[in-house]
Amino acid sequence: MANEESNNIYPQQCSALRKNEYVVVDGFPCKIVELTSSKTGKHGHAKVMLVGIDIFTGKKYVLTVASSHNVDVPVIHREDCQVIGLEDDYCTVLMDNGMQRDVKINREVDEELYDRIKNMIDNNKECIVSIVKAMKHEQVMSIKSN
């Protein structure tokens, strides 16, 4: 299990992080939207405070850590696939290898995305979606073609 998990994250020194990069906060893969650092104080290390937005749910998280310490960074994979079906909160997509599989659409976060995909399928238009995978989770995030 540890080997499988280690393929999904890697350590990085906190002081090397930048805005718009990714970090794991409270076990969730987040995009850094705000990053501030304090100078070394009388009683310890310089601190970094970052605000991250969960890439799958849009929930906001805050992390404060010493700038010299390591944090976990998620490995983010993106894949484009053709949609061949849509039901409830899942798209059936055709993979490059010819296999089909179902991928979640988070309608609570992006109802408009679901509606656009449904409209394209209903009108027999080709629909290519971008799927994002991180930390054993995957989700349809956007439409690649109009």
C-alpha positions in Angstrom: 0.0 0.0 0.0 2.8 2.4 0.8 4.4 1.9 -2.6 1.1 2.6 -4.4 0.5 5.8 -2.3 4.1 6.9 -2.9 3.5 7.0 -6.7 0.7 9.5 -6.1 2.6 12.1 -4.0 6.1 13.2 -3.5 7.8 15.5 -0.9 8.9 19.1 -1.7 10.4 21.7 0.6 7.7 24.2 1.5 9.8 27.3 0.6 10.0 26.0 -3.0 6.2 26.1 -3.6 4.7 28.7 -5.8 1.2 30.0 -6.5 -0.7 27.9 -9.0 1.2 24.8 -8.1 -0.3 21.8 -6.2 0.0 20.6 -2.7 -1.7 18.1 -0.4 -3.6 19.8 2.4 -5.5 17.7 5.0 -5.2 14.7 2.6 -6.7 16.6 -0.4 -5.0 17.6 -3.6 -5.2 21.4 -3.8 -4.1 24.1 -6.2 -2.3 26.9 -4.3 -4.2 30.2 -4.7 -2.5 32.3 -2.1 1.0 32.0 -0.5 2.6 34.2 2.1 5.7 33.8 4.2 6.9 35.3 7.4 10.5 36.1 8.4 12.4 34.0 10.9 11.3 35.0 14.3 13.0 35.0 17.7 11.5 31.6 18.5 11.9 29.6 15.4 11.7 29.1 11.7 10.2 31.2 9.0 6.6 30.1 8.3 4.7 29.7 5.1 0.9 30.1 5.1 -0.8 28.8 2.0 -4.4 28.7 0.8 -5.3 25.8 -1.4 -8.5 24.9 -3.3 -9.4 21.2 -3.6 -9.1 20.5 -7.3 -12.1 18.1 -7.2 -14.6 19.8 -4.8 -13.5 23.5 -4.9 -13.3 23.5 -1.0 -10.8 25.9 0.5 -8.0 24.7 2.9 -5.3 26.6 4.8 -1.9 25.2 5.7 0.8 26.8 7.9 4.2 25.1 8.0 7.8 26.0 8.6 9.4 27.0 5.3 12.2 24.4 5.8 9.9 21.5 6.2 8.6 19.2 3.5 5.0 19.0 2.3 3.4 16.4 0.1 2.8 17.4 -3.6 0.2 15.3 -5.6 1.1 13.9 -9.0 -1.6 15.3 -11.4 -2.4 13.4 -14.6 -4.7 14.7 -17.4 -6.2 12.6 -20.1 -8.5 13.5 -23.0 -11.2 11.0 -23.9 -14.3 10.8 -26.1 -17.7 10.7 -24.4 -19.9 7.9 -25.7 -22.6 8.0 -23.0 -23.9 9.9 -20.0 -25.9 8.7 -17.1 -26.5 10.3 -13.7 -23.2 11.7 -12.5 -21.0 9.6 -14.8 -19.7 9.8 -18.3 -18.9 6.7 -20.2 -15.7 7.5 -22.1 -13.6 5.7 -24.8 -10.0 5.4 -23.8 -7.1 5.5 -26.3 -6.6 1.7 -25.9 -10.2 1.1 -27.0 -11.6 0.3 -23.6 -14.6 2.0 -22.1 -15.0 3.2 -18.5 -17.2 5.4 -16.4 -15.8 8.6 -14.9 -17.5 10.9 -12.4 -18.7 14.4 -13.1 -19.1 16.4 -9.9 -22.5 18.1 -10.6 -22.4 19.8 -7.2 -19.3 21.8 -8.3 -20.1 22.2 -12.0 -23.7 21.6 -13.1 -23.0 23.6 -16.3 -20.3 21.2 -17.4 -22.8 18.3 -17.1 -25.4 20.3 -19.1 -22.9 21.1 -21.9 -21.9 17.4 -22.2 -25.6 16.3 -22.2 -26.4 18.8 -24.9 -23.6 17.7 -27.1 -24.5 14.0 -26.6 -28.3 14.7 -27.3 -27.3 16.6 -30.5 -25.0 13.8 -31.7 -21.9 16.1 -31.5 -18.5 14.7 -30.8 -17.5 15.5 -27.2 -14.0 15.2 -25.9 -13.5 15.7 -22.1 -10.4 16.3 -20.0 -10.1 13.9 -17.1 -7.9 14.8 -14.1 -6.5 12.1 -11.9 -4.8 12.7 -8.5 -4.4 10.6 -5.4 -6.6 7.7 -6.5 -9.4 10.0 -7.5 -10.4 11.0 -11.0 -13.1 13.3 -12.4 -14.2 15.0 -15.6 -13.0 18.6 -15.4 -13.7 20.2 -18.7 -14.8 19.8 -22.3 -12.0 20.0 -24.9 -14.0 20.5 -28.1 -17.1 22.6 -28.9 
